[in-house]
């Protein structure tokens, strides 16, 4: 047994996802496989990171997550297995070392250098998902340790995307846009958990966007800021696309102003 999730930018048209599942099941026939998403835009590492970061805690301990959003496939970038802490124990993520694991609570990591746990000792230079990621995850689900997969790594040496936490000030928070979802909602790096009942608004460029509890409480076409189901402050347009209307992009700076604070 073993629960394995798949998150890729492969889409749903080609056979890549199905082939990876075939490799997993050839090694671990009883594995349960969950498709987290295959709709990540090609090479969008930030989106892959966000989708896993806001999903993994909903899975039980010992779940193994495979992430294949890998524009550096076939280069010298490492493929890693990293253990992350969850309230009930640990989970393991198999991913390229390209910044996807920025901000995760990593407790141990190893590079997948032991070819005994690859599908073949001569993997394709363009499909490590099939030849390295999938078999490694299947072997992990069979009970091997990450140390058996290859060289142990220090978590602080993994590649970082330089995005993550917001900065608190006396007047609010500084953050940035870390994700733009299917609806064009702009998800910031500002955690809703840090906010109280004190009123607030969000500034993006020259636009000041008021807080609203939920989309439907705003008028059609109205801009609003709210705490999304993922727990982060986001900017939206009721019935519209905030990314288009506000001409916003990933990493754009945002400010959250606590109203009633001097200078806000």
DAQUIQUI-V638626 format. One record per residue. RES is the residue in one small letter. PHI is phi in degrees with one decimal (999 if undefined). Layout:
# DAQUIQUI-V638626
((RES,PHI) (RES,PHI))
This chain:
# DAQUIQUI-V638626
((x,999) (x,147.1) (x,-103.0) (x,-126.9) (x,-106.4) (x,-123.8) (x,-133.6) (x,-142.3) (x,-108.0) (x,-78.6) (x,72.9) (x,-121.7) (x,-91.4) (x,-98.7) (x,-93.4) (x,-59.8) (x,-65.1) (x,-60.7) (x,-64.9) (x,-60.6) (x,-63.6) (x,-61.4) (x,-63.9) (x,-59.2) (x,-72.7) (x,-68.2) (x,-93.0) (x,-134.2) (x,-62.5) (x,-99.8) (x,-62.5) (x,-96.7) (x,-118.3) (x,-113.4) (x,-83.7) (x,-68.6) (x,-171.7) (x,-121.8) (x,-99.4) (x,-61.6) (x,-62.0) (x,-50.8) (x,65.5) (x,-86.8) (x,-65.1) (x,-60.6) (x,-67.3) (x,-61.3) (x,-57.8) (x,-63.5) (x,-64.2) (x,-74.8) (x,-59.3) (x,-97.0) (x,-123.3) (x,-62.8) (x,-69.2) (x,-86.3) (x,-106.7) (x,-71.6) (x,-55.1) (x,77.4) (x,-64.1) (x,-115.2) (x,-107.9) (x,-102.8) (x,-121.1) (x,-121.3) (x,-128.3) (x,-142.0) (x,-62.6) (x,-94.6) (x,-53.4) (x,86.9) (x,-94.1) (x,-80.0) (x,-59.6) (x,-81.4) (x,-105.9) (x,-130.3) (x,-118.1) (x,-127.7) (x,-89.2) (x,-124.4) (x,-80.3) (x,-129.7) (x,-54.7) (x,-98.3) (x,151.4) (x,-135.2) (x,-125.1) (x,-128.4) (x,-114.8) (x,-106.0) (x,-159.4) (x,-72.2) (x,-86.4) (x,-129.3) (x,103.2) (x,-57.8) (x,-94.1) (x,-57.9) (x,88.6) (x,-81.7) (x,-80.6) (x,-78.2) (x,-106.9) (x,-164.0) (x,-151.8) (x,-148.9) (x,-82.0) (x,-86.2) (x,-98.3) (x,-87.6) (x,-67.4) (x,-62.8) (x,-107.0) (x,-92.1) (x,-69.1) (x,-150.7) (x,-73.9) (x,-124.3) (x,-68.3) (x,-58.8) (x,-80.0) (x,-123.6) (x,-141.1) (x,-69.6) (x,-56.7) (x,-76.8) (x,-92.9) (x,-126.6) (x,-61.1) (x,-61.9) (x,-64.1) (x,-60.5) (x,-63.1) (x,-63.4) (x,-67.4) (x,-60.9) (x,-65.1) (x,-81.0) (x,113.6) (x,-74.8) (x,-90.9) (x,-66.1) (x,-64.6) (x,-72.8) (x,-77.1) (x,158.6) (x,-70.1) (x,-67.8) (x,-119.2) (x,-87.2) (x,-59.4) (x,-73.4) (x,-92.4) (x,-71.2) (x,-63.8) (x,-116.9) (x,-85.7) (x,68.4) (x,-137.5) (x,164.7) (x,-76.8) (x,-87.6) (x,-114.9) (x,-85.4) (x,-129.7) (x,-66.6) (x,-108.0) (x,153.5) (x,-143.7) (x,-101.9) (x,-153.6) (x,-152.0) (x,-83.2) (x,-106.2) (x,-161.7) (x,-122.0) (x,-86.5) (x,-58.3) (x,-89.9) (x,86.0) (x,-70.7) (x,-102.3) (x,-91.1) (x,-93.7) (x,-88.1) (x,-86.1) (x,-78.7) (x,-67.8) (x,-66.4) (x,-84.8) (x,-97.6) (x,-111.9) (x,-78.4) (x,-63.6) (x,-63.8) (x,-151.9) (x,-144.3) (x,-121.0) (x,-109.2) (x,-125.7) (x,60.5) (x,-92.6) (x,-96.5) (x,-107.4) (x,-115.9) (x,-77.5) (x,-70.9) (x,-146.4) (x,-65.3) (x,-155.8) (x,-56.1) (x,-69.8) (x,-80.5) (x,-93.8) (x,-71.8) (x,-53.5) (x,85.1) (x,-80.2) (x,-80.1) (x,-150.0) (x,-119.4) (x,-151.9) (x,-96.4) (x,-75.9) (x,-63.7) (x,-78.9) (x,96.5) (x,-103.7) (x,-69.6) (x,-131.9) (x,-111.2) (x,-140.5) (x,-127.5) (x,-63.1) (x,77.9) (x,-133.3) (x,-119.3) (x,-66.0) (x,-61.3) (x,-73.7) (x,-63.9) (x,-98.8) (x,51.0) (x,-99.6) (x,-136.4) (x,-56.3) (x,76.7) (x,-58.7) (x,-74.9) (x,-134.4) (x,-127.7) (x,-105.7) (x,-101.3) (x,-81.0) (x,-73.9) (x,93.4) (x,-84.9) (x,-54.2) (x,93.1) (x,-75.8))
